[in-house]
Amino acid sequence: MPIKTYAVLFGLILIAAGCKSSDNSATPTAGSSPAAGTAPVSTPATSAAPNPPAAAAVKSKIDPCTLLTSNELKQIQGEPVKNALRSDRDQGGLIVSQCYYSLPTATNSVVLNVTTAAEGAGARDPRALWKETFGGPPEEEREGDRDRKGDRDKKNSKTAASRIEGEEKDSAPPQKVTGIGEEAYWLASPIGGALYVLKKSVFFRISVGGAGSADSKLNKSKTLARKALGRL
């Protein structure tokens, strides 16, 4: 075969090879978009996995932020309420619901805590905690009942009682206050003090901020306590 013919054939082979190489190199580029798009495809499978159930929020049936009005606080503290912030927590078979009545002058703010029984198994009577804290040990239980109480109730009792002790750390011994609720006690402390008031199966704690003596704060707390009692 003439040399020119070999040259032409060789040239055609090189051209064909070049075209094939170009086609092969383009293939990954064309397929790169679907590959990148595989992540969204797998996302529904991931999101479809069942989420663990969220823990039920603890909330008292009594809203402490409705027990005092802005006008009542203005009469006592000289300023209207700027904001009323509520929070609830579970405390050893009890629910402690708090309202922080924020006043324009932060140090004048007032805090009101309401303690009620939790719902369901493990619920405790707030009156039992009241007796443990202010009235000595609860009434003696029958021997059989005491044996069935178990360690859980003892632990809950200790936890709840220690909460009150912690709130009034370094406070003076409880001072009995008459004429408010079924029973009431004032716990004076270096930072002011707090008034505890019992009514049926509920008790609340009120603490008044601002300047003034312990007696002045006690009188203010008594006035506000009577307002709150009327709404419980």
C-alpha positions in Angstrom: 0.0 0.0 0.0 1.4 3.5 -0.9 2.9 5.5 1.9 0.3 8.3 1.5 -2.5 5.8 2.0 -0.9 4.6 5.3 -0.5 8.2 6.3 -4.2 9.0 5.7 -5.4 5.9 7.6 -3.1 6.7 10.5 -4.4 10.2 10.6 -8.0 8.9 10.6 -7.2 6.6 13.5 -5.7 9.4 15.6 -8.8 11.6 14.9 -11.1 8.8 15.9 -9.1 8.1 19.1 -9.2 11.8 20.0 -12.9 12.0 19.6 -13.4 8.9 21.8 -11.2 10.3 24.5 -13.1 13.6 24.4 -16.4 11.7 24.8 -15.1 9.7 27.8 -13.8 12.7 29.6 -17.1 14.5 29.2 -19.0 11.7 30.8 -18.0 12.4 34.5 -18.7 16.1 34.0 -22.2 15.4 32.8 -22.8 12.9 35.7 -21.4 15.2 38.4 -24.7 17.1 38.8 -26.8 14.0 39.6 -24.1 12.9 42.0 -24.2 16.2 43.9 -28.0 16.0 43.9 -28.0 12.6 45.6 -27.8 14.4 49.0 -31.3 15.9 48.8 -32.6 12.5 47.7 -31.3 11.0 51.0 -32.6 13.8 53.1 -36.3 12.7 53.2 -35.2 9.3 54.4 -33.3 11.0 57.3 -36.1 13.4 58.2 -38.6 10.6 58.0 -37.0 8.9 61.0 -39.3 9.3 64.1 -38.2 11.9 66.5 -38.2 11.0 70.2 -41.3 12.4 72.0 -40.7 15.8 73.7 -41.0 15.9 77.5 -44.3 17.3 78.6 -44.0 20.9 79.8 -44.7 21.3 83.5 -47.3 24.0 84.1 -49.4 24.9 87.1 -53.1 25.5 86.8 -52.6 28.7 88.8 -51.0 31.5 86.9 -49.0 33.6 89.5 -48.9 36.5 87.1 -52.6 37.0 87.5 -52.6 37.3 91.3 -51.3 40.9 91.5 -52.1 43.9 89.2 -49.8 46.6 88.0 -51.8 49.2 89.9 -51.5 47.3 93.2 -47.8 47.0 92.7 -47.5 50.7 91.9 -49.3 51.6 95.1 -46.7 49.5 97.1 -43.5 50.0 95.1 -44.2 53.4 93.5 -43.8 52.0 89.9 -46.1 50.1 87.5 -45.2 46.7 86.2 -42.8 46.7 83.2 -43.1 43.0 82.5 -44.5 39.9 84.2 -42.4 36.8 83.5 -43.7 33.4 84.4 -41.8 30.1 84.8 -42.8 26.7 86.1 -40.7 23.8 87.5 -41.3 20.3 88.9 -40.0 19.9 92.4 -40.3 16.5 94.0 -44.0 15.9 93.2 -44.9 19.6 93.5 -45.1 22.3 90.9 -43.5 25.7 91.7 -44.9 28.4 89.5 -43.1 31.8 89.7 -43.9 35.2 88.4 -41.2 37.8 88.3 -42.9 41.2 88.3 -40.3 43.4 86.7 -40.4 47.1 87.5 -38.6 49.9 85.8 -36.2 50.0 88.8 -34.9 46.4 88.8 -34.2 46.4 92.6 -37.9 47.2 93.3 -39.2 44.1 91.5 -41.4 41.6 93.2 -41.3 37.8 93.0 -44.3 35.6 93.7 -44.0 31.8 93.9 -47.0 29.5 94.1 -46.6 25.8 95.1 -49.2 23.3 94.1 -49.4 19.5 93.8 -48.2 18.0 90.6 -50.5 15.7 88.6 -50.3 11.9 88.3 -48.2 9.4 90.2 -45.7 10.8 92.7 -47.8 14.0 93.4 -47.4 15.4 96.9 -49.6 17.5 99.0 -48.1 21.0 99.6 -49.6 21.0 103.1 -47.2 18.1 104.0 -44.2 20.2 102.9 -45.6 23.1 104.8 -45.8 21.0 108.0 -42.3 19.7 107.4 -41.0 23.3 107.0 -43.0 25.3 109.5 -45.0 23.0 111.6 -42.7 20.2 112.6 -43.0 16.6 111.4 -46.3 15.5 109.8 -48.8 13.5 111.8 -47.7 10.0 112.4 -48.8 7.5 109.8 -49.9 4.0 110.6 -47.1 1.5 110.6 -48.3 -0.3 107.5 -48.7 2.9 105.5 -45.2 4.0 106.5 -43.7 0.7 105.3 -45.4 1.2 101.9 -44.2 4.7 101.4 -40.8 3.7 99.9 -37.7 5.6 99.4 -39.1 7.8 96.6 -41.4 9.7 98.8 -38.6 10.3 101.4 -36.4 11.6 98.7 -39.1 13.9 97.3 -39.8 15.2 100.8 -36.1 16.0 101.4 -35.7 17.7 98.0 -38.7 19.9 98.4 -37.9 20.9 102.0 -34.3 21.7 101.1 -35.6 24.0 98.3 -37.2 26.3 100.8 -34.2 26.2 103.0 -32.0 27.1 100.0 -34.3 30.0 99.0 -33.9 31.5 102.5 -30.3 30.7 103.2 -28.9 32.7 106.1 -32.4 33.7 107.1 -33.6 34.2 110.7 -35.9 31.6 112.3 -39.5 31.8 110.9 -41.6 34.5 112.4 -45.3 33.6 112.6 -47.6 36.2 111.1 -51.3 36.3 112.1 -54.3 37.4 110.1 -53.2 36.2 106.7 -54.5 32.9 105.2 -54.6 29.8 107.3 -51.1 30.3 108.4 -48.2 32.6 107.4 -44.5 32.9 108.3 -42.0 35.7 107.6 -38.4 34.7 106.9 -36.2 37.7 107.3 -32.8 37.6 105.5 -29.9 39.9 104.8 -31.3 40.7 101.4 -34.8 41.4 102.5 -36.9 38.4 103.4 -40.0 36.6 102.2 -43.5 35.9 103.4 -45.0 32.4 103.1 -48.8 32.0 103.2 -50.9 28.8 103.3 -54.4 28.5 101.9 -56.0 25.1 101.6 -53.8 22.9 99.4 -51.7 25.7 98.1 -49.1 28.0 99.5 -47.2 30.9 98.1 -44.1 33.0 98.7 -43.8 36.7 98.1 -40.6 38.7 98.2 -40.5 42.5 97.8 -37.4 44.3 96.6 -36.2 47.8 97.1 -35.0 49.9 100.0 -36.4 49.8 103.5 -36.2 47.9 106.7 -37.3 44.3 107.2 -40.5 45.5 109.0 -41.3 47.7 106.0 -40.9 44.9 103.6 -43.0 42.6 105.8 -45.8 45.1 105.8 -45.6 45.5 102.0 -45.6 41.8 101.6 -48.7 41.4 103.8 -50.6 43.9 101.8 -49.8 42.2 98.5 -50.4 38.8 100.0 -54.0 39.8 100.9 -54.5 40.8 97.3 -53.2 37.5 96.0 -55.3 35.5 98.5 -58.4 37.1 97.1 -57.7 35.6 93.7 -56.7 32.1 94.7 
